[in-house]
């Protein structure tokens, strides 16, 4: 009998011959079979690749050296501030300008801003101008130093956008430039402080608290760097807490020997503020170095990397001492 059904067995076989490969969904392939090659194995589903975190070891000699540098810097700032007379602040300005140049060199080499040569030259000129205004201006006047810092920051940005290769980096590194300008200009605040009656004792208390805090923290890290702040940061929490406590204690003892309005309580408050400020900057430098290391950037000169923590810490301590004199002790 003739078969008029177009979808009989013979027609279906012919269609299958015309379309080789995977069967179509229909009578012969109603349920398509899964491809064995694309089916993930049960072993690969449960496996996850975990990247091993590198634990950076603590170098005891380096930690002790950084603590010693912090003590030397604090001693220089204190002795120079007390060795000059009321009308002769030029020698103190010279000492501070040397510290500013040292900090500028360390921060420029470590942070590597665009147009590094022009940036360093402009910031050095800004720091010298701030020192001159602090020596010749009105005692306690902070606004001229602020305007000088903002002017130096603007001039630095202009120098960084002249060249095309520096212009692209300047958009992302303006915060770094602002930190370098602020750190170099902040030391001029100490000249303003020593021209006031409470300035020199406040510098003594604050710089002593910050120096003792950094020294104790670094020496503790050399012996007992635990608990670790982070795996990539070679710092311990015990040293930071112990340094802040002993820095506060030493400042309280100094406050008990100074004249009115100083007392042990006010000395402890100033020491605690200075110790916390120094620790914050020091830790920020450590975390910044760890971030650059994880990003794959080439390390810079080791001396510049390790000096920027104490130098930045005392720059912020100078601002904290000024705030304490004008808004807490007065």
C-alpha positions as CSV (number, residue, x, y, z in Angstrom):
1,X,0.0,0.0,0.0
2,X,1.3,3.5,-0.8
3,X,2.3,5.5,2.3
4,X,1.3,9.2,2.0
5,X,2.6,10.1,5.4
6,X,5.5,12.4,4.9
7,X,6.9,11.5,8.4
8,X,7.0,7.8,8.0
9,X,10.0,5.7,9.0
10,X,11.8,5.9,5.7
11,X,11.4,9.7,5.4
12,X,12.7,10.1,9.0
13,X,15.8,8.0,8.1
14,X,16.5,10.2,5.1
15,X,16.2,13.4,7.2
16,X,18.6,11.9,9.7
17,X,21.1,11.0,6.9
18,X,20.9,14.6,5.6
19,X,21.6,16.1,9.0
20,X,24.4,14.1,10.6
21,X,25.7,14.7,14.1
22,X,23.6,15.4,17.1
23,X,19.9,14.2,16.7
24,X,17.3,16.8,16.6
25,X,14.6,17.0,19.3
26,X,11.7,15.0,17.8
27,X,10.7,11.4,17.5
28,X,14.2,10.0,17.6
29,X,15.7,12.7,19.9
30,X,12.8,13.9,22.0
31,X,15.1,14.3,25.0
32,X,18.5,15.7,23.9
33,X,21.4,14.0,25.6
34,X,23.8,16.1,27.6
35,X,27.3,16.4,26.2
36,X,29.7,14.4,28.3
37,X,32.5,16.8,27.5
38,X,30.7,19.9,28.9
39,X,29.5,18.1,32.0
40,X,31.7,19.3,34.9
41,X,33.1,16.6,37.1
42,X,32.2,16.4,40.7
43,X,35.8,16.8,41.8
44,X,36.2,20.1,39.9
45,X,33.0,21.5,41.5
46,X,34.3,21.2,45.0
47,X,37.8,22.4,44.3
48,X,38.6,26.1,44.9
49,X,42.0,27.7,44.4
50,X,43.0,29.8,47.4
51,X,45.9,32.2,46.9
52,X,48.5,31.8,49.6
53,X,49.0,35.1,51.6
54,X,52.6,35.9,52.1
55,X,53.5,36.8,55.7
56,X,56.1,39.5,55.7
57,X,58.7,38.7,58.4
58,X,59.7,41.3,61.0
59,X,63.3,42.5,60.9
60,X,64.4,43.2,64.5
61,X,67.4,45.3,63.7
62,X,65.5,47.5,61.3
63,X,62.7,48.0,63.8
64,X,65.2,49.1,66.4
65,X,66.9,51.4,64.0
66,X,63.6,53.1,63.1
67,X,62.8,53.6,66.8
68,X,66.3,55.1,67.3
69,X,65.8,57.5,64.4
70,X,62.5,58.6,66.0
71,X,64.2,59.4,69.3
72,X,67.0,61.4,67.5
73,X,64.4,63.4,65.6
74,X,62.4,64.2,68.7
75,X,65.6,65.2,70.6
76,X,66.7,67.5,67.8
77,X,63.3,69.2,67.7
78,X,63.1,69.7,71.5
79,X,66.7,70.8,72.0
80,X,66.7,73.2,69.1
81,X,63.5,74.7,70.3
82,X,64.8,75.4,73.8
83,X,68.3,76.5,72.8
84,X,67.2,79.6,70.9
85,X,66.2,82.9,72.5
86,X,62.9,84.7,72.1
87,X,64.3,87.0,69.4
88,X,66.6,84.5,67.6
89,X,64.6,81.9,65.9
90,X,66.7,81.7,62.7
91,X,68.8,78.8,64.1
92,X,65.7,76.8,64.8
93,X,64.4,77.5,61.3
94,X,67.6,76.2,59.9
95,X,67.3,73.0,61.8
96,X,63.7,72.6,60.8
97,X,64.5,73.3,57.2
98,X,67.0,70.5,57.2
99,X,64.4,68.2,58.6
100,X,62.0,69.3,55.9
101,X,64.5,68.6,53.2
102,X,65.1,65.1,54.7
103,X,61.4,64.4,54.8
104,X,60.9,65.8,51.3
105,X,63.7,63.5,50.0
106,X,62.2,60.5,51.7
107,X,58.6,61.1,50.6
108,X,59.6,61.9,47.0
109,X,61.6,58.8,46.6
110,X,59.0,56.6,48.3
111,X,55.8,58.0,46.9
112,X,57.2,58.9,43.5
113,X,54.9,61.7,42.4
114,X,54.9,62.8,38.7
115,X,57.5,65.3,37.6
116,X,59.5,64.4,40.7
117,X,62.3,66.9,40.2
118,X,60.0,69.9,39.7
119,X,57.7,68.7,42.5
120,X,60.6,68.5,45.0
121,X,62.0,71.9,44.0
122,X,58.6,73.7,44.4
123,X,57.9,72.0,47.7
124,X,61.4,72.9,49.0
125,X,60.7,76.5,48.1
126,X,57.3,76.3,49.7
127,X,58.8,74.9,53.0
128,X,61.5,77.7,53.0
129,X,58.8,80.4,52.5
130,X,56.7,78.9,55.3
131,X,59.8,79.0,57.7
132,X,60.5,82.6,56.7
133,X,56.9,83.7,57.4
134,X,56.9,81.8,60.7
135,X,60.0,83.6,61.8
136,X,59.1,87.1,60.7
137,X,55.3,87.0,61.0
138,X,53.0,87.5,64.0
139,X,53.4,85.0,66.8
140,X,50.8,82.3,66.6
141,X,49.6,83.2,63.1
142,X,48.8,80.0,61.3
143,X,46.8,81.4,58.3
144,X,49.9,82.6,56.4
145,X,51.4,79.1,56.6
146,X,48.1,77.7,55.3
147,X,48.1,80.1,52.3
148,X,51.7,79.3,51.5
149,X,50.9,75.5,51.6
150,X,47.9,75.9,49.3
151,X,50.0,78.1,46.9
152,X,52.8,75.5,46.8
153,X,50.2,72.7,46.1
154,X,48.7,74.7,43.2
155,X,52.1,75.4,41.8
156,X,53.1,71.8,42.1
157,X,50.0,70.7,40.2
158,X,50.7,73.1,37.4
159,X,54.3,71.7,37.1
160,X,52.9,68.2,36.9
161,X,50.5,68.8,34.0
162,X,53.0,70.4,31.7
163,X,54.2,67.1,30.2
164,X,51.8,64.7,28.6
165,X,53.1,61.6,30.4
166,X,53.0,63.4,33.8
167,X,49.6,64.9,33.1
168,X,47.9,61.5,33.1
169,X,49.5,60.5,36.4
170,X,48.8,63.9,38.1
171,X,45.0,63.2,38.0
172,X,45.5,60.1,40.2
173,X,48.3,61.3,42.4
174,X,47.1,64.7,43.6
175,X,46.4,63.3,47.1
176,X,50.0,62.1,47.3
177,X,51.2,65.6,46.3
178,X,49.0,67.2,48.9
179,X,50.4,64.9,51.6
180,X,54.0,65.8,50.7
181,X,53.3,69.6,50.6
182,X,51.4,69.4,53.9
183,X,54.1,67.3,55.6
184,X,56.9,69.7,54.6
185,X,54.9,72.8,55.6
186,X,53.7,71.4,58.9
187,X,57.2,71.7,60.5
188,X,57.0,75.5,60.2
189,X,54.3,75.4,62.8
190,X,56.9,74.6,65.4
191,X,58.6,77.9,64.7
192,X,55.3,79.6,65.4
193,X,54.9,77.7,68.6
194,X,58.3,78.6,70.1
195,X,57.5,82.3,69.8
196,X,54.7,81.8,72.3
197,X,55.0,81.4,76.1
198,X,53.4,77.9,76.1
199,X,54.9,76.8,72.9
200,X,58.2,75.4,74.0
201,X,56.8,73.4,76.9
202,X,54.1,72.0,74.6
203,X,56.7,70.9,72.1
204,X,58.6,69.2,74.9
205,X,55.6,67.3,76.1
206,X,54.2,66.4,72.6
207,X,57.5,65.4,71.0
208,X,58.6,63.4,74.0
209,X,55.3,61.5,74.0
210,X,55.5,60.8,70.3
211,X,59.2,59.8,70.4
212,X,58.7,57.4,73.4
213,X,55.6,55.9,71.7
214,X,57.5,55.2,68.4
215,X,60.6,53.9,70.2
216,X,58.7,51.5,72.5
217,X,56.5,50.3,69.6
218,X,59.4,49.5,67.3
219,X,61.5,47.9,70.1
220,X,58.5,45.7,71.0
221,X,58.0,44.7,67.4
222,X,61.7,43.6,67.4
223,X,61.0,41.3,70.3
224,X,57.3,40.4,70.2
225,X,55.5,41.5,67.0
226,X,52.2,40.0,68.0
227,X,49.3,40.1,67.3
228,X,50.0,41.0,63.7
229,X,48.2,44.0,62.4
230,X,48.1,42.3,58.9
231,X,50.1,39.6,57.2
232,X,51.7,42.0,54.8
233,X,52.5,44.6,57.5
234,X,55.4,43.8,59.8
235,X,53.9,45.4,62.9
236,X,52.4,44.0,66.1
237,X,49.5,45.3,68.0
238,X,51.2,44.9,71.4
239,X,53.9,47.4,70.6
240,X,51.4,50.0,69.4
241,X,49.3,49.8,72.5
242,X,52.3,49.7,74.8
243,X,54.0,52.6,73.1
244,X,50.9,54.8,73.4
245,X,50.6,54.0,77.1
246,X,54.2,54.7,77.9
247,X,54.3,57.8,75.8
248,X,51.3,59.1,77.7
249,X,52.9,58.2,81.1
250,X,56.1,60.0,80.3
251,X,54.2,63.1,79.2
252,X,52.2,63.0,82.4
253,X,55.4,62.9,84.4
254,X,56.7,65.9,82.5
255,X,53.5,67.8,83.0
256,X,53.9,67.4,86.7
257,X,57.2,69.2,86.7
258,X,56.2,72.1,84.4
259,X,54.6,75.3,85.6
260,X,51.0,76.4,85.2
261,X,48.8,75.6,83.2
262,X,50.6,72.2,82.9
263,X,49.7,69.4,85.3
264,X,49.8,65.6,85.1
265,X,46.4,65.4,83.5
266,X,47.1,67.9,80.8
267,X,50.5,66.4,80.2
268,X,48.8,63.0,79.8
269,X,46.3,64.4,77.3
270,X,48.9,66.1,75.2
271,X,51.1,62.9,75.3
272,X,48.2,60.7,74.3
273,X,47.3,62.9,71.4
274,X,50.9,63.1,70.1
275,X,51.4,59.4,70.5
276,X,48.2,58.5,68.6
277,X,49.1,61.0,65.8
278,X,52.6,59.6,65.4
279,X,51.2,56.0,65.4
280,X,48.6,56.8,62.8
281,X,51.0,58.2,60.4
282,X,53.6,55.4,61.0
283,X,51.0,52.7,60.4
284,X,49.6,54.5,57.3
285,X,53.1,54.5,55.9
286,X,53.4,50.7,56.6
287,X,50.1,50.0,55.0
288,X,50.9,52.2,52.0
289,X,54.2,50.3,51.4
290,X,52.3,47.0,51.7
291,X,49.8,48.2,49.1
292,X,52.5,49.2,46.7
293,X,54.2,45.8,47.2
294,X,51.0,43.9,46.4
295,X,50.4,46.1,43.3
296,X,53.8,44.9,42.0
297,X,55.6,48.3,42.1
298,X,59.3,48.2,42.3
299,X,60.7,49.0,45.8
300,X,62.5,52.3,46.3
301,X,65.6,53.1,48.3
302,X,65.2,51.3,51.7
303,X,66.4,54.3,53.8
304,X,63.7,56.6,52.2
305,X,61.0,54.0,52.8
306,X,61.7,53.6,56.5
307,X,62.3,57.2,57.4
308,X,59.0,58.5,56.2
309,X,57.0,57.0,59.1
310,X,58.8,59.0,61.9
311,X,59.1,62.1,59.7
312,X,55.4,62.2,58.9
313,X,54.5,61.3,62.5
314,X,56.3,64.4,63.9
315,X,54.8,66.6,61.2
316,X,51.4,65.7,62.4
317,X,52.6,66.0,66.0
318,X,53.5,69.6,65.3
319,X,50.0,70.4,64.2
320,X,48.6,68.6,67.3
321,X,50.8,70.6,69.6
322,X,49.6,73.9,68.0
323,X,46.0,72.8,68.4
324,X,46.6,71.8,72.1
325,X,48.2,75.2,72.9
326,X,45.4,77.3,71.3
327,X,42.3,75.2,72.1
328,X,43.2,73.3,75.2
329,X,45.8,74.9,77.3
330,X,44.9,78.6,76.7
